[in-house]
Amino acid sequence: MQEIATMIALLKAIPFGIFLSLLVALFMGSGGATGGMLAVHRLDVNLAQYGIDMKLYWSWYLFLGGTALSWFLLLMMGD
């Protein structure tokens, strides 16, 4: 039963990791910084058939770190 609760906490933590990564990378990337070890990259999303042309900033290291941080916080909160 504990393993199921741990996996559910991980699934709950993934959206928080996405939000944290997008938010921090947005401020760092729009300022022109790459974040050193964080490796912030600009992604160009161009879907002409839907009229979407966006620039997003992303860092896999921020995503993994933010997901791990929120996962541990959710595990500590318990039920």
MARBA-3410 file (N, C-alpha, C, O; in Angstrom, 1 decimal):
79
0.8,-1.2,0.0,0.0,0.0,0.0,0.9,1.3,0.0,0.5,2.3,-0.6 ~ 2.0,1.2,0.7,2.9,2.3,0.7,3.5,2.7,-0.6,3.7,3.8,-1.0 ~ 3.8,1.6,-1.4,4.3,1.9,-2.8,3.3,2.6,-3.7,3.7,3.4,-4.5 ~ 2.1,2.3,-3.5,1.0,3.0,-4.3,0.9,4.4,-4.0,0.8,5.3,-4.8 ~ 1.0,4.7,-2.7,0.9,6.1,-2.2,2.2,6.9,-2.7,2.1,8.1,-3.0
3.3,6.2,-2.7,4.5,6.9,-3.2,4.4,7.2,-4.7,4.8,8.3,-5.1 ~ 3.9,6.3,-5.5,3.8,6.5,-6.9,2.7,7.6,-7.2,2.9,8.4,-8.1 ~ 1.6,7.6,-6.4,0.6,8.7,-6.6,1.2,10.0,-6.3,0.9,11.0,-6.9 ~ 2.0,10.1,-5.2,2.7,11.3,-4.9,3.6,11.8,-6.0,3.7,13.0,-6.3 ~ 4.3,10.9,-6.7,5.1,11.2,-7.8,4.3,11.8,-8.9,4.7,12.8,-9.6
3.2,11.1,-9.2,2.3,11.6,-10.3,1.8,13.0,-10.0,1.6,13.8,-10.9 ~ 1.5,13.3,-8.7,1.0,14.6,-8.3,2.1,15.6,-8.4,1.8,16.8,-8.7 ~ 3.4,15.2,-8.3,4.5,16.2,-8.2,4.9,16.6,-9.6,5.5,17.7,-9.8 ~ 4.6,15.8,-10.7,5.0,16.2,-12.0,4.5,17.5,-12.5,5.3,18.3,-13.1 ~ 3.2,17.8,-12.3,2.8,19.2,-12.8,3.5,20.3,-12.0,3.7,21.4,-12.6
3.8,20.1,-10.8,4.5,21.1,-10.0,5.9,21.3,-10.6,6.4,22.5,-10.6 ~ 6.5,20.2,-11.0,7.9,20.3,-11.6,7.8,21.1,-12.9,8.7,21.8,-13.2 ~ 6.8,20.8,-13.7,6.6,21.5,-15.0,6.4,23.0,-14.8,7.1,23.8,-15.4 ~ 5.5,23.3,-13.8,5.3,24.8,-13.5,6.5,25.5,-13.0,6.8,26.6,-13.5 ~ 7.2,24.8,-12.1,8.4,25.5,-11.6,9.5,25.6,-12.6,10.2,26.7,-12.7
9.7,24.6,-13.5,10.7,24.7,-14.6,10.3,25.8,-15.6,11.2,26.6,-15.9 ~ 9.0,25.9,-16.0,8.6,27.0,-16.9,8.8,28.3,-16.3,9.2,29.3,-17.0 ~ 8.4,28.5,-15.0,8.5,29.8,-14.4,9.9,30.3,-14.2,10.2,31.4,-14.6 ~ 10.8,29.5,-13.7,12.2,29.9,-13.4,12.9,30.0,-14.8,13.7,31.0,-14.9 ~ 12.7,29.1,-15.7,13.4,29.2,-17.0,12.9,30.4,-17.8,13.7,31.0,-18.6
11.6,30.8,-17.6,11.1,32.0,-18.3,11.9,33.3,-17.8,12.3,34.0,-18.7 ~ 12.1,33.4,-16.5,12.8,34.6,-16.1,14.3,34.6,-16.4,14.8,35.6,-16.7 ~ 14.9,33.4,-16.3,16.3,33.3,-16.7,16.5,33.5,-18.2,17.4,34.2,-18.6 ~ 15.7,32.8,-19.0,15.9,32.8,-20.4,15.6,34.1,-21.0,16.3,34.5,-22.0 ~ 14.6,34.8,-20.6,14.2,36.1,-21.2,15.2,37.1,-20.8,15.3,38.1,-21.5
16.0,36.9,-19.8,17.1,37.8,-19.4,18.4,37.5,-20.2,19.3,38.2,-20.1 ~ 18.4,36.4,-20.9,19.6,36.1,-21.7,20.5,35.1,-21.0,21.5,34.8,-21.6 ~ 20.2,34.7,-19.8,21.0,33.8,-19.1,20.7,32.4,-19.4,19.6,32.0,-19.7 ~ 21.7,31.5,-19.4,21.5,30.1,-19.6,21.5,29.3,-18.3,21.1,28.2,-18.3 ~ 21.8,30.0,-17.2,21.7,29.4,-15.9,22.9,28.4,-15.6,22.8,27.7,-14.6
23.9,28.5,-16.4,25.1,27.6,-16.1,24.8,26.2,-16.2,24.5,25.6,-17.3 ~ 24.8,25.5,-15.1,24.5,24.1,-15.0,23.1,23.8,-15.2,22.7,22.6,-15.5 ~ 22.2,24.7,-15.1,20.8,24.5,-15.3,20.4,24.3,-16.8,19.4,23.7,-17.2 ~ 21.3,24.8,-17.7,21.1,24.6,-19.1,19.7,25.0,-19.7,19.0,24.2,-20.2 ~ 19.4,26.3,-19.5,18.1,26.8,-20.0,18.2,27.0,-21.5,19.1,27.6,-22.0
17.2,26.4,-22.2,17.2,26.4,-23.7,15.9,27.1,-24.1,14.9,26.9,-23.5 ~ 16.0,27.7,-25.3,14.8,28.3,-25.9,14.2,27.3,-26.9,14.9,26.7,-27.7 ~ 12.9,27.0,-26.8,12.2,26.1,-27.7,11.3,27.0,-28.5,10.5,27.8,-28.0 ~ 11.4,26.8,-29.8,10.5,27.5,-30.8,9.4,26.6,-31.2,9.6,25.5,-31.8 ~ 8.2,26.9,-30.8,7.0,26.1,-31.1,6.3,26.8,-32.2,5.7,27.9,-32.0
6.2,26.2,-33.4,5.6,26.8,-34.6,4.7,25.8,-35.2,5.1,24.9,-35.9 ~ 3.4,26.0,-34.9,2.3,25.1,-35.5,1.5,26.0,-36.4,0.5,26.6,-35.9 ~ 1.9,26.2,-37.6,1.2,27.1,-38.6,-0.3,26.8,-38.8,-1.1,27.7,-39.0 ~ -0.6,25.5,-38.8,-2.0,25.1,-39.1,-2.9,25.5,-38.0,-4.1,25.6,-38.2 ~ -2.4,25.7,-36.8,-3.2,26.2,-35.7,-3.0,27.6,-35.3,-3.6,28.2,-34.4
-2.1,28.3,-36.0,-1.8,29.7,-35.8,-1.0,29.9,-34.5,-1.1,31.0,-33.9 ~ -0.1,28.9,-34.1,0.6,29.0,-32.9,2.1,29.3,-33.3,2.7,28.5,-34.0 ~ 2.6,30.3,-32.7,4.1,30.6,-32.9,4.6,31.2,-31.6,4.4,32.4,-31.3 ~ 5.2,30.3,-30.7,5.6,30.7,-29.4,7.1,30.4,-29.2,7.7,29.5,-29.9 ~ 7.6,31.0,-28.2,9.0,30.7,-27.7,8.9,30.4,-26.3,8.4,31.2,-25.5
9.3,29.2,-25.9,9.3,28.7,-24.5,10.8,28.5,-24.1,11.6,28.2,-24.9 ~ 11.0,28.7,-22.8,12.3,28.4,-22.2,12.1,27.2,-21.3,11.1,27.1,-20.6 ~ 13.1,26.2,-21.4,12.9,25.0,-20.7,14.3,24.5,-20.2,15.3,24.7,-20.8 ~ 14.3,23.8,-19.0,15.5,23.2,-18.5,15.1,21.8,-17.9,14.2,21.8,-17.0 ~ 15.7,20.8,-18.4,15.4,19.5,-17.9,15.9,19.3,-16.4,15.3,18.6,-15.6
17.0,20.0,-16.1,17.5,19.9,-14.7,16.6,20.6,-13.8,16.4,20.1,-12.7 ~ 16.0,21.7,-14.2,15.0,22.4,-13.3,13.8,21.5,-13.2,13.2,21.4,-12.1 ~ 13.3,20.9,-14.2,12.2,20.0,-14.2,12.4,18.8,-13.2,11.5,18.6,-12.3 ~ 13.5,18.2,-13.3,13.8,17.0,-12.5,14.0,17.5,-11.0,13.5,16.8,-10.1 ~ 14.7,18.6,-10.8,14.8,19.1,-9.4,13.5,19.5,-8.8,13.3,19.3,-7.6
12.7,20.2,-9.6,11.4,20.7,-9.1,10.5,19.6,-8.8,9.7,19.6,-7.8 ~ 10.5,18.5,-9.6,9.7,17.4,-9.4,10.1,16.6,-8.2,9.3,16.2,-7.4 ~ 11.4,16.4,-8.0,11.9,15.8,-6.8,11.6,16.5,-5.5,11.2,16.0,-4.5 ~ 11.7,17.9,-5.6,11.4,18.7,-4.4,9.9,18.6,-4.0,9.6,18.4,-2.9 ~ 9.1,18.7,-5.0,7.6,18.6,-4.7,7.2,17.2,-4.3,6.3,17.0,-3.6
7.9,16.2,-4.9,7.6,14.8,-4.5,7.9,14.6,-3.0,7.1,14.0,-2.3 ~ 9.1,15.1,-2.6,9.5,14.9,-1.2,8.5,15.7,-0.3,8.2,15.2,0.8 ~ 8.1,16.9,-0.7,7.2,17.6,0.1,5.8,16.9,0.2,5.2,16.9,1.3 ~ 5.4,16.4,-0.9,4.1,15.6,-0.8,4.2,14.4,0.0,3.3,14.0,0.7 ~ 5.4,13.7,0.0,5.6,12.5,0.8,5.6,12.9,2.3,5.1,12.2,3.2
6.2,14.0,2.6,6.3,14.5,4.0,4.9,14.9,4.6,4.6,14.7,5.8 ~ 4.1,15.4,3.7,2.7,15.8,4.1,1.9,14.6,4.5,1.0,14.8,5.3 ~ 2.1,13.5,3.9,1.3,12.3,4.2,-0.1,12.4,3.7,-0.4,13.1,2.7 ~ -1.0,11.7,4.4,-2.4,11.7,3.9,-3.1,12.9,4.4,-4.3,13.1,4.1
END
